[in-house]
Amino acid sequence: MEARKPIDVLAAEVVEELVKLNYAYNTICGLRASFKRICKFAHDRGELVFSENLGKEYLKKKYNCTIDYYSQSFPKKAKEAIRSVRLLGDYQLHGIIVRRIVKRKGYVKPPQFEDVLTAYEIECKNNEYSLRGMRTRLQRLFFFVDYLSLKKVMNVNEITPEIISNYLLFISPKHEKSIASILTTLRVFLKFLYLNSYTENDLSISVPKQNKYHYPAVPSTWEPSEVKRILDAVDRGSPKGKRDYAILILVAKLGLRAGDVKALKLSDLNWITKTITITQKKTNVEATYPILHDVGWAIIDYLQNARPVCKTPYLFVRMRAPFDSFGENANLHNIITGYIRLAGIAVPRGKRQGLHSLRHSLASTLLEQGASLAMISEILGHINSKSTSVYLHTDFSNLKGCALDPEEVFFDA
């Protein structure tokens, strides 16, 4: 095993690398000062090299900070100190500055991987992955490609099991919840490279399998009375309120996903048959929904009295000029959260309150009313009923009815 460098040397090399990567002058000055404080702390303790334990002790003694900085948000008072500790740890382990993952549009492929990445994109399209699924899959892959570039890998044939292992060691603590998806993405990409003769060896077998089974979180739901309070809180006298009410009732009554609401076009509405027909963004499967009485009138009210005159084919548009459809990454989260506050509904800490919570509430209500999982699955547009089965955990009243009375078991035997 290679001997670890003295902490002063390690800090100097990190600063030198930051300069090469064109970090801002003020940022480098701040980090250099932070490194000096860490080095002094190490010398005072008689430690010559950096270690994770040293970093944790430094944060605890100097900033009273004991968080798991891999998975928790940085407290403001210790943000620069935590960042400095992580930079030293990452550089000691990987020999590179591993930048924080930031989603960005217009990803520029490294020249040495441009051909193979383009070929893989074509493969994904040929396999008819949904646009949303493809975007997520490629985003995860680009993180790995960036890591390869930082490690000065110039050809996919230079990828080794050791590089894959080091990459996973770096990301696994920070992306515990999504690690299974990351592993799958990496395994499929490496298999693609081998089957298409880009690599001589099948590196997909070097990607470990996750032993820990992931139990999906119980969806956040609202009581029917709370859903009514949220809808009643909307000011339906204003143009924005008319639009928001139509969006909320589409999700609450029909269970549409936020992405499908954004993609809904005027041509998808068939007023003769009173139906809405769309191709779901997530599954790429066509689905037809009935235009219920209250849903229909909400849409008509929005179209006649609120929707600005514009050329876009999309049903829902922004209410400020230029009047256009919602952005690709808009999740419409603020639409529901604002009305939750207006309705005076207390939201427990940790409870999700996005548009998806209305969709979950519809599923739970249908389940309580005796609808089958197959029917709920069809309404929600799930390809696999396993996705729907998670709602069984929310039907607590019926689950209580399944509980056995010990006295009945013993005395009736």
C-alpha atoms as one frame of an Amber mdcrd trajectory, in Angstrom:
protein
   0.000   0.000   0.000   1.377   3.428  -0.928   2.500   5.509   2.061   0.267
   8.498   2.780   1.766  11.936   2.244   2.348  14.387   5.131  -0.726  16.529
   5.630   1.163  19.748   4.709   2.243  18.218   1.393  -1.272  16.904   0.757
  -2.804  20.341   1.395  -0.271  22.042  -0.902  -1.040  19.581  -3.720  -4.782
  20.168  -3.337  -4.270  23.935  -3.618  -2.084  23.414  -6.694  -4.784  21.241
  -8.292  -7.476  23.847  -7.529  -5.382  26.432  -9.372  -5.069  24.113 -12.398
  -8.850  23.638 -12.427  -9.334  27.430 -12.548 -11.150  27.750  -9.223 -11.817
  31.375  -8.275  -8.968  33.216  -6.546 -11.073  34.054  -3.470 -12.211  30.440
  -3.171  -8.617  29.201  -3.265  -7.536  31.755  -0.648 -10.354  30.699   1.677
  -9.562  26.996   1.285  -5.817  27.560   1.720  -6.477  29.298   5.053  -8.824
  26.484   6.064  -6.169  23.862   5.209  -3.646  25.706   7.394  -6.025  25.508
  10.356  -6.492  21.767   9.804  -2.725  21.238   9.513  -2.116  23.148  12.770
  -4.778  21.047  14.513  -3.043  17.882  13.276   0.413  19.046  14.424  -0.919
  20.005  17.860  -2.186  16.424  18.197   1.092  14.977  16.962  -0.444  13.587
  13.770   1.532  13.867  10.546  -0.973  12.572   7.966  -4.626  13.223   7.210
  -7.264  10.658   8.173 -11.056  10.565   8.280 -10.926  10.374  12.085  -8.719
  13.462  12.176 -11.208  15.323   9.998 -14.140  14.328  12.199 -12.300  15.311
  15.372 -11.358  18.679  13.860 -14.971  19.450  12.979 -16.181  18.301  16.386
 -13.607  20.254  18.440 -13.489  23.445  16.396 -17.082  23.690  15.107 -19.064
  21.399  17.406 -20.110  19.638  14.200 -20.821  15.918  14.409 -22.956  15.393
  11.293 -22.400  12.696   8.708 -21.121  15.069   6.027 -21.556  12.424   3.327
 -25.338  12.335   3.638 -26.486  15.423   5.585 -26.743  19.071   4.609 -23.777
  21.243   5.548 -24.465  23.663   8.450 -23.522  27.181   7.335 -21.038  27.825
  10.150 -18.970  24.769   9.227 -19.549  24.643   5.473 -16.044  25.702   4.417
 -14.400  23.508   7.067 -16.384  20.455   5.947 -15.575  21.187   2.326 -11.869
  21.397   3.199 -11.956  18.077   5.044 -13.692  16.411   2.109 -11.222  17.830
  -0.415  -8.280  16.466   1.568  -9.955  13.078   1.970 -10.946  12.784  -1.682
  -7.537  13.838  -2.977  -5.740  11.440  -0.643  -7.943   8.546  -1.790  -8.349
   9.331  -5.519  -5.523  11.748  -6.348  -8.031  14.125  -7.973 -10.497  16.854
  -7.003 -13.884  15.162  -7.204 -16.385  17.913  -7.827 -19.800  17.834  -6.220
 -22.477  16.388  -8.488 -24.446  19.210 -10.085 -27.135  18.583 -12.667 -26.543
  20.726 -15.693 -28.061  21.169 -19.096 -26.060  20.854 -22.284 -23.555  18.293
 -21.037 -20.348  18.393 -23.081 -18.977  14.893 -23.627 -15.218  14.496 -23.105
 -13.641  14.095 -26.591 -12.153  10.662 -25.837 -15.607   9.269 -24.931 -17.798
  11.232 -27.350 -18.199   8.449 -29.952 -18.987   5.704 -27.481 -21.440   7.858
 -25.503 -23.236   8.874 -28.691 -23.469   5.210 -29.706 -24.899   4.347 -26.302
 -27.507   7.115 -26.589 -28.584   5.677 -29.938 -28.813   2.241 -28.314 -31.075
   3.652 -25.583 -33.332   5.270 -28.188 -33.508   2.027 -30.152 -34.591   0.289
 -26.952 -37.412   2.879 -26.736 -36.538   4.183 -23.296 -38.750   7.091 -22.255
 -37.168  10.547 -22.507 -37.302  10.937 -18.743 -35.756   7.541 -18.134 -33.049
   8.198 -20.696 -32.190  11.553 -19.167 -31.808  10.043 -15.692 -29.784   7.086
 -16.993 -27.386   9.303 -18.963 -27.040  11.776 -16.090 -25.819   8.971 -13.812
 -23.468   7.780 -16.538 -21.995  11.246 -17.100 -20.889  11.352 -13.443 -18.858
   8.193 -14.052 -17.443   9.579 -17.310 -16.378  12.769 -15.534 -14.601  10.642
 -12.947 -12.756   8.785 -15.718 -11.686  12.084 -17.266 -10.356  13.354 -13.943
  -8.385  10.115 -13.591  -6.834  10.842 -17.032  -8.449   7.765 -18.622  -8.239
   8.296 -22.391  -9.953   5.160 -23.687 -12.683   2.853 -22.395 -10.206  -0.039
 -22.681  -8.234   1.641 -19.890 -11.106   1.164 -17.435 -10.106  -1.388 -14.805
 -11.952  -3.148 -11.973  -9.864  -1.051  -9.578 -11.126   2.218 -11.139 -14.709
   0.973 -10.902 -14.181  -0.022  -7.268 -12.666   3.345  -6.342 -15.508   5.195
  -8.052 -18.119   3.220  -6.123 -16.257   3.781  -2.856 -16.478   7.494  -3.545
 -20.172   7.711  -4.441 -21.760   5.031  -2.247 -21.824   7.009   1.042 -23.313
  10.055  -0.702 -25.928   8.232  -2.780 -27.025   5.378  -0.558 -30.676   5.576
  -1.608 -29.930   5.567  -5.327 -26.892   3.283  -5.343 -28.858   0.334  -6.754
 -29.882   2.413  -9.790 -26.335   3.720 -10.211 -24.941   0.166 -10.153 -27.496
  -0.977 -12.725 -26.725   1.955 -15.029 -23.004   1.264 -14.802 -23.435  -2.482
 -15.339 -25.614  -2.009 -18.443 -23.202   0.539 -19.946 -20.163  -1.675 -19.404
 -22.020  -4.652 -20.905 -22.837  -2.474 -23.927 -19.140  -1.652 -24.342 -18.203
  -5.331 -24.321 -20.968  -6.556 -26.642 -20.114  -3.853 -29.174 -16.354  -4.547
 -29.053 -15.406  -1.242 -27.439 -13.687  -3.182 -24.629 -11.824  -6.480 -24.723
 -13.124  -7.661 -21.331 -16.607  -7.750 -19.870 -16.213  -5.217 -17.059 -19.871
  -5.432 -16.102 -19.027  -8.445 -13.931 -16.759  -6.158 -11.869 -19.722  -4.059
 -10.747 -20.858  -5.435  -7.367 -24.461  -6.291  -6.594 -26.211  -4.577  -3.743
 -27.023  -7.040  -0.971 -29.220  -4.671   1.007 -32.827  -4.837  -0.149 -34.454
  -1.466  -0.658 -37.870  -1.080   0.933 -39.786   1.755  -0.746 -40.830   4.567
   1.570 -44.496   4.677   2.516 -46.010   7.395   0.281 -47.127  10.650   1.884
 -50.890  11.037   1.645 -53.630  13.452   2.655 -57.008  12.698   4.158 -59.927
  13.387   1.756 -60.951  16.292   3.998 -57.440  17.763   3.684 -57.514  17.439
  -0.121 -60.805  19.353  -0.095 -59.279  22.071   2.100 -56.328  22.409  -0.302
 -58.652  22.781  -3.306 -60.927  25.200  -1.420 -57.896  27.370  -0.588 -57.385
  28.226  -4.273 -58.581  31.693  -5.305 -60.608  30.698  -8.336 -61.418  34.342
  -9.080 -57.902  35.062 -10.376 -56.387  33.752 -13.632 -53.524  32.063 -11.752
 -55.988  30.478  -9.339 -58.079  29.097 -12.212 -54.989  27.503 -13.751 -53.705
  26.120 -10.445 -57.124  24.707  -9.551 -57.343  22.890 -12.900 -53.865  21.414
 -12.357 -54.570  20.329  -8.775 -57.909  18.717  -9.580 -56.406  16.811 -12.521
 -53.890  15.245 -10.171 -56.278  14.787  -7.238 -59.138  13.262  -9.245 -57.364
  11.494 -12.144 -53.922  10.804 -10.653 -51.855  12.339 -13.468 -48.131  12.737
 -12.895 -46.693  16.257 -12.825 -44.711  15.528 -15.998 -47.883  14.477 -17.820
 -49.743  17.580 -16.618 -46.963  19.790 -18.037 -46.968  17.863 -21.328 -50.754
  17.958 -21.712 -51.736  19.522 -25.035 -54.991  21.084 -26.178 -55.236  18.353
 -28.799 -55.231  15.687 -26.047 -58.676  16.835 -24.893 -61.586  15.163 -26.673
 -64.735  16.999 -25.618 -66.994  14.767 -27.714 -65.985  11.558 -25.926 -65.131
  13.461 -22.710 -61.717  11.859 -22.485 -58.053  12.849 -22.195 -55.594  10.669
 -24.108 -51.867  11.029 -23.497 -48.638   9.075 -23.867 -47.197   8.973 -20.367
 -43.753  10.565 -20.136 -42.429   8.082 -17.597 -43.635   4.811 -19.122 -44.146
   5.808 -22.784 -47.497   3.992 -22.577 -50.715   5.523 -23.929 -53.403   6.161
 -21.302 -56.951   7.495 -21.495 -58.678   9.340 -18.644 -62.308  10.418 -18.337
 -63.038  14.128 -18.133 -65.040  14.062 -14.928 -67.704  16.738 -14.377 -65.720
  18.919 -11.960 -62.464  18.346 -13.853 -64.077  19.394 -17.126 -65.587  22.587
 -15.770 -62.298  23.537 -14.103 -60.488  23.200 -17.442 -63.220  25.113 -19.300
 -63.091  27.931 -16.733 -59.314  28.146 -17.166 -59.504  28.094 -20.993 -62.262
  30.686 -21.263 -61.295  33.088 -18.496 -57.629  32.660 -17.607 -55.370  31.148
 -20.263 -53.399  33.915 -22.040 -53.554  34.189 -25.816 -50.436  32.358 -27.024
 -49.250  30.026 -29.771 -48.029  27.133 -27.609 -49.951  23.862 -28.089 -49.667
  23.024 -24.384 -52.723  23.362 -22.158 -51.036  24.916 -19.127 -48.783  27.933
 -19.502 -47.012  30.456 -17.334 -49.120  33.430 -16.306 -46.358  35.969 -16.945
 -45.009  37.026 -20.314 -43.617  35.447 -22.356 -46.553  33.056 -22.068 -45.085
  29.643 -22.655 -45.269  26.105 -21.303 -43.569  25.106 -18.055 -39.853  24.370
 -18.190 -38.488  20.856 -18.622 -37.329  20.607 -15.005 -40.302  22.360 -13.372
 -41.939  20.012 -10.850 -44.863  22.369 -10.022 -43.996  21.860  -6.351 -44.741
  25.463  -5.373 -48.300  25.220  -6.704 -49.449  22.802  -4.029 -47.229  23.945
  -1.138 -48.618  27.475  -1.295 -52.201  26.267  -0.986 -51.307  23.847   1.812
 -50.140  26.859   3.824 -53.255  28.865   2.897 -55.423  25.935   4.002 -53.721
  26.002   7.415 -52.723  22.341   7.234 -49.856  21.409   9.538 -47.255  19.342
   7.696 -45.285  16.889   9.886 -41.535  17.061   9.527 -40.277  14.750   6.809
 -43.636  14.442   5.045 -43.469  15.014   1.310 -45.937  17.583   0.069 -45.402
  17.821  -3.681 -48.016  17.157  -6.359 -47.223  13.462  -6.089 -48.783  13.436
  -2.614 -52.195  14.142  -4.209 -51.636  11.191  -6.538 -50.770   9.002  -3.547
 -53.880  10.240  -1.741 -56.083   9.186  -4.667 -54.569   5.679  -4.588 -55.065
   5.344  -0.829 -58.673   6.557  -1.045 -59.431   4.078  -3.831 -57.857   1.296
  -1.786 -59.969   2.152   1.250 -63.067   2.116  -0.964 -62.282  -1.462  -1.978
 -60.670  -0.953  -5.387 -58.298  -3.723  -6.441 -54.568  -3.153  -6.858 -54.934
  -3.996 -10.554 -57.534  -1.237 -10.993 -55.452   1.304  -9.045 -52.382   0.300
 -11.058 -54.259   0.997 -14.301 -55.540   4.374 -13.055 -52.086   5.497 -11.926
 -50.385   4.226 -15.061 -48.082   1.735 -13.341 -46.559  -0.857 -15.655 -45.903
  -3.238 -12.768 -48.405  -3.828  -9.940 -45.448  -4.031  -7.528 -45.249  -0.251
  -7.784 -48.849  -0.077  -6.589 -48.482  -2.576  -3.743 -46.620  -0.016  -1.638
 -49.995   1.651  -1.021 -51.025  -1.350   1.054 -48.913   0.173   3.823 -51.125
   3.265   3.909 -54.426   1.384   4.376 -54.003   1.099   8.125 -57.715   0.750
   8.912 -58.091  -2.417   6.819 -54.749  -3.775   7.995 -55.970  -3.515  11.592
 -58.915  -5.664  10.614 -56.488  -8.390   9.553 -54.873  -8.543  12.989 -55.508
 -11.753  14.937 -57.007 -11.713  18.417 -54.760 -14.038  20.524 -57.680 -15.043
  22.743 -59.687 -16.169  19.699 -56.777 -18.279  18.496 -56.219 -20.059  21.784
 -59.794 -20.444  23.059 -61.362 -21.437  19.716 -58.744 -24.099  19.061
